[in-house]
Amino acid sequence: MPHAVAAGRKVYYELHGDDPGTPLVLVMGLGGSCRGWLPLQVPDFARERRVLLYDARGVGQSDDPGGPFTTADLADDLAALLDSLALRRVDVLGAFLGGMAAQELALRHPLRLDRLILVGSYARPDARRRMLLEKWKEMARLDTPLSIQVRERLLWTLEDDTLEYTDLIESMIDFFTREGAPVPNELFMRQCDACLGHDARDRLRNIHARTLVLCGQHDQLTPPKFQRELADEIPGARLVTLSFGAHLVMAESAQRFNQIVLQFLAEDR
């Protein structure tokens, strides 16, 4: 399996596709590994672009330096990985926590970024999101059975119509329970803290990358109000809301999601 040494730490990564143009980096969100992009996004994206996936610190086979970290630290981690792979400039798509890290990359390392795609993210959490993330932290701290933690997160991340497919939901829960969480509880708690501490609200105007904000209309974890705020504050940003899909819109409306992303990346090339 490929690894790079970035900032003195081992980072697991995968490169897909052979297009010579600007690579597309997919940054996973809270509690997930880069494997989550493989079934639905990589096949479409890699036909058009070279695609970089990687596991954030402590996830999968990537080293964990220990201790708390911020979304700015995650952005610096990505910049170090790009240095290690000799990738001067990239496009970045980040979901939720990955979108927060992508915001910080655009602010801290603007010359590394061409286009920015934010999916189900926010500039800073409101009271409801803070309460929810603290609840998820407490469930992890108490070693709540994984099946219960998965059910809890699915309730906040899937469309109501998707939840009606009970056989599908049960198979998803069985899969995650059988495979085990890609992020151990202690690391998940630190990821929640990074989400809780993220606040780019007053700095978004300093993002100058061409930006697409993409969300599902029925996202409960990061409702459309958060996406409008991002699009309003980032100069020239475009907001696209998919009529079907919740927080996991990249899975629930994968074909349309992928089409919109590829169209955005192809503009004015």
C-alpha positions as CSV (number, residue, x, y, z in Angstrom):
1,M,0.0,0.0,0.0
2,P,1.4,3.4,-0.9
3,H,2.6,5.7,1.9
4,A,4.2,9.1,1.9
5,V,6.2,10.7,4.7
6,A,4.7,14.2,5.3
7,A,5.8,16.4,8.2
8,G,7.8,13.4,9.5
9,R,4.7,11.1,9.6
10,K,3.5,8.3,7.5
11,V,0.4,9.1,5.5
12,Y,-1.6,6.5,3.6
13,Y,-2.7,7.7,0.1
14,E,-4.0,6.5,-3.2
15,L,-3.7,8.0,-6.7
16,H,-6.2,7.1,-9.3
17,G,-6.3,8.1,-13.0
18,D,-3.6,9.4,-15.3
19,D,-4.8,12.7,-16.5
20,P,-1.8,15.1,-16.6
21,G,-3.9,18.1,-15.5
22,T,-4.5,19.5,-12.0
23,P,-5.2,16.7,-9.6
24,L,-8.4,16.5,-7.6
25,V,-8.0,15.8,-3.8
26,L,-10.9,14.3,-2.0
27,V,-10.9,15.0,1.7
28,M,-13.0,12.7,3.9
29,G,-15.2,14.0,6.7
30,L,-15.8,13.0,10.4
31,G,-15.3,9.4,11.3
32,G,-14.5,8.1,7.8
33,S,-11.6,6.8,5.8
34,C,-10.6,7.5,2.2
35,R,-12.2,4.2,1.2
36,G,-15.5,5.9,1.4
37,W,-14.8,7.7,-1.9
38,L,-14.0,4.5,-3.8
39,P,-17.4,3.0,-4.8
40,L,-19.2,6.1,-6.1
41,Q,-16.9,9.0,-6.8
42,V,-13.5,7.6,-7.8
43,P,-14.7,5.6,-10.9
44,D,-16.4,8.8,-12.4
45,F,-13.8,11.3,-11.3
46,A,-10.7,9.2,-12.3
47,R,-11.9,9.0,-15.9
48,E,-11.6,12.8,-16.2
49,R,-9.0,13.7,-13.5
50,R,-6.1,12.3,-11.5
51,V,-7.6,11.8,-8.1
52,L,-5.7,11.8,-4.8
53,L,-7.3,10.1,-1.7
54,Y,-5.6,10.0,1.7
55,D,-6.3,9.1,5.3
56,A,-6.0,12.0,7.8
57,R,-3.9,11.7,10.9
58,G,-4.7,8.6,12.9
59,V,-7.1,7.2,10.4
60,G,-6.5,3.8,8.8
61,Q,-2.8,3.4,8.2
62,S,-1.8,7.0,8.7
63,D,0.3,7.8,11.7
64,D,-1.3,9.5,14.7
65,P,1.0,12.1,16.4
66,G,-1.4,12.1,19.3
67,G,-2.9,15.1,21.1
68,P,-5.6,17.5,20.1
69,F,-5.6,19.1,16.6
70,T,-7.5,21.8,14.7
71,T,-8.8,22.1,11.2
72,A,-5.8,24.3,10.5
73,D,-3.5,21.4,11.5
74,L,-5.4,19.2,9.1
75,A,-4.9,21.8,6.4
76,D,-1.2,21.9,7.1
77,D,-1.1,18.1,7.0
78,L,-2.5,18.1,3.5
79,A,-0.1,20.8,2.4
80,A,2.8,18.6,3.7
81,L,1.4,15.6,1.8
82,L,1.3,17.7,-1.4
83,D,4.9,18.7,-0.9
84,S,5.9,15.0,-0.4
85,L,4.1,14.0,-3.6
86,A,5.5,17.0,-5.5
87,L,2.0,18.3,-6.3
88,R,2.3,22.1,-6.6
89,R,-1.3,23.0,-7.2
90,V,-4.6,21.0,-6.8
91,D,-8.3,21.2,-6.7
92,V,-9.9,20.1,-3.4
93,L,-13.2,18.6,-2.5
94,G,-13.9,18.3,1.2
95,A,-17.0,17.0,3.0
96,F,-18.0,18.2,6.5
97,L,-14.7,18.1,8.6
98,G,-12.9,17.7,5.3
99,G,-14.6,20.8,4.0
100,M,-13.4,22.7,7.1
101,A,-9.8,21.6,6.5
102,A,-10.2,22.6,2.9
103,Q,-11.3,26.1,4.0
104,E,-8.2,26.4,6.1
105,L,-6.1,25.1,3.2
106,A,-7.5,27.9,1.0
107,L,-6.7,30.5,3.7
108,R,-3.3,29.2,4.9
109,H,-1.9,27.9,1.6
110,P,-3.8,29.8,-1.1
111,L,-1.1,29.1,-3.8
112,R,-1.7,25.4,-3.5
113,L,-5.3,25.6,-4.4
114,D,-7.0,26.2,-7.8
115,R,-10.7,25.2,-7.2
116,L,-12.5,24.5,-4.0
117,I,-15.6,22.4,-3.5
118,L,-17.3,22.3,-0.1
119,V,-19.9,19.6,0.6
120,G,-22.0,19.7,3.7
121,S,-19.7,21.9,5.7
122,Y,-19.9,25.0,7.8
123,A,-17.9,28.1,8.6
124,R,-18.6,27.7,12.3
125,P,-21.1,25.6,14.4
126,D,-24.2,26.9,15.9
127,A,-25.6,25.8,19.3
128,R,-27.5,22.8,17.9
129,R,-24.4,21.5,16.1
130,R,-22.3,22.1,19.2
131,M,-24.7,20.1,21.3
132,L,-24.9,17.3,18.8
133,L,-21.1,17.0,18.5
134,E,-20.7,17.0,22.3
135,K,-23.3,14.2,22.4
136,W,-21.4,12.2,19.8
137,K,-18.2,12.7,21.8
138,E,-19.9,11.4,24.9
139,M,-21.2,8.4,23.1
140,A,-17.7,7.6,21.9
141,R,-16.2,8.3,25.4
142,L,-18.6,5.8,27.0
143,D,-17.8,3.2,24.3
144,T,-21.4,3.1,23.2
145,P,-21.8,0.0,21.0
146,L,-20.8,0.8,17.5
147,S,-24.2,-0.3,16.0
148,I,-25.9,2.4,18.1
149,Q,-23.3,5.0,17.1
150,V,-23.9,4.2,13.5
151,R,-27.7,4.4,13.8
152,E,-27.3,7.7,15.5
153,R,-25.2,9.2,12.7
154,L,-27.4,7.7,9.9
155,L,-30.4,9.5,11.4
156,W,-28.6,12.8,10.9
157,T,-27.0,12.1,7.6
158,L,-29.6,10.3,5.4
159,E,-32.7,11.5,3.5
160,D,-36.0,10.3,5.1
161,D,-36.8,8.4,2.0
162,T,-33.5,6.5,2.2
163,L,-34.2,5.5,5.8
164,E,-37.4,3.9,4.6
165,Y,-35.3,1.2,2.9
166,T,-34.9,-0.7,6.2
167,D,-33.1,-3.7,4.6
168,L,-30.5,-1.3,3.2
169,I,-30.1,0.5,6.5
170,E,-29.7,-2.7,8.5
171,S,-27.1,-4.0,5.9
172,M,-25.2,-0.8,6.3
173,I,-25.2,-1.1,10.1
174,D,-24.2,-4.7,9.9
175,F,-21.3,-3.8,7.5
176,F,-19.9,-1.1,9.7
177,T,-20.3,-3.2,12.8
178,R,-18.6,-6.2,11.2
179,E,-15.8,-4.1,9.6
180,G,-15.2,-2.0,12.7
181,A,-15.1,1.8,12.8
182,P,-12.3,3.2,10.6
183,V,-11.7,5.8,13.3
184,P,-11.3,4.6,16.9
185,N,-13.4,6.3,19.6
186,E,-10.5,8.4,21.1
187,L,-9.6,9.8,17.6
188,F,-13.3,10.4,16.8
189,M,-13.5,12.5,19.9
190,R,-10.6,14.6,18.8
191,Q,-12.1,15.0,15.3
192,C,-15.3,16.2,17.0
193,D,-13.2,18.8,18.9
194,A,-11.7,20.0,15.6
195,C,-15.3,20.5,14.2
196,L,-16.3,22.3,17.4
197,G,-13.3,24.6,17.3
198,H,-13.6,25.5,13.6
199,D,-14.4,29.1,12.9
200,A,-13.6,30.6,9.6
201,R,-16.7,32.9,9.4
202,D,-14.8,36.2,9.6
203,R,-12.1,35.0,7.2
204,L,-14.1,33.5,4.3
205,R,-13.8,36.8,2.3
206,N,-10.1,36.0,2.1
207,I,-10.7,32.8,0.1
208,H,-10.0,33.6,-3.6
209,A,-10.1,30.1,-5.1
210,R,-13.0,29.5,-7.5
211,T,-15.5,27.9,-5.2
212,L,-18.5,25.6,-5.5
213,V,-20.7,24.9,-2.4
214,L,-22.7,21.8,-2.8
215,C,-25.4,20.3,-0.5
216,G,-28.5,18.2,-0.2
217,Q,-31.7,20.0,0.4
218,H,-32.6,17.8,3.3
219,D,-29.3,17.9,5.1
220,Q,-30.0,18.0,8.9
221,L,-26.4,17.8,10.1
222,T,-25.4,20.9,8.1
223,P,-28.7,22.5,6.8
224,P,-28.7,24.8,3.8
225,K,-28.4,27.9,6.0
226,F,-24.7,26.9,6.5
227,Q,-24.2,26.5,2.8
228,R,-25.7,29.8,2.0
229,E,-23.4,31.5,4.5
230,L,-20.4,29.9,2.9
231,A,-21.5,30.9,-0.6
232,D,-22.4,34.4,0.5
233,E,-19.1,35.1,2.2
234,I,-16.6,33.5,-0.2
235,P,-16.2,35.9,-3.1
236,G,-17.7,34.6,-6.3
237,A,-18.8,31.3,-4.8
238,R,-21.6,29.3,-6.4
239,L,-24.2,27.4,-4.4
240,V,-25.9,24.3,-5.8
241,T,-28.5,22.5,-3.7
242,L,-29.6,19.0,-4.9
243,S,-33.3,18.4,-4.5
244,F,-32.8,14.8,-3.3
245,G,-30.2,14.1,-0.7
246,A,-29.3,14.9,2.9
247,H,-25.8,15.1,4.4
248,L,-24.6,12.1,2.4
249,V,-25.7,13.6,-0.8
250,M,-22.6,12.2,-2.6
251,A,-24.1,8.8,-2.1
252,E,-27.8,9.4,-2.3
253,S,-27.5,11.4,-5.5
254,A,-24.2,10.2,-6.7
255,Q,-24.7,10.4,-10.4
256,R,-25.9,14.0,-10.3
257,F,-23.4,15.0,-7.7
258,N,-20.5,13.7,-9.7
259,Q,-21.8,15.4,-12.9
260,I,-22.0,18.8,-11.1
261,V,-18.5,18.4,-9.7
262,L,-17.0,17.5,-13.1
263,Q,-18.8,20.3,-14.9
264,F,-17.4,22.8,-12.3
265,L,-13.9,21.5,-12.7
266,A,-14.1,21.6,-16.5
267,E,-15.2,25.2,-16.8
268,D,-12.8,27.6,-18.5
269,R,-10.1,25.0,-18.7
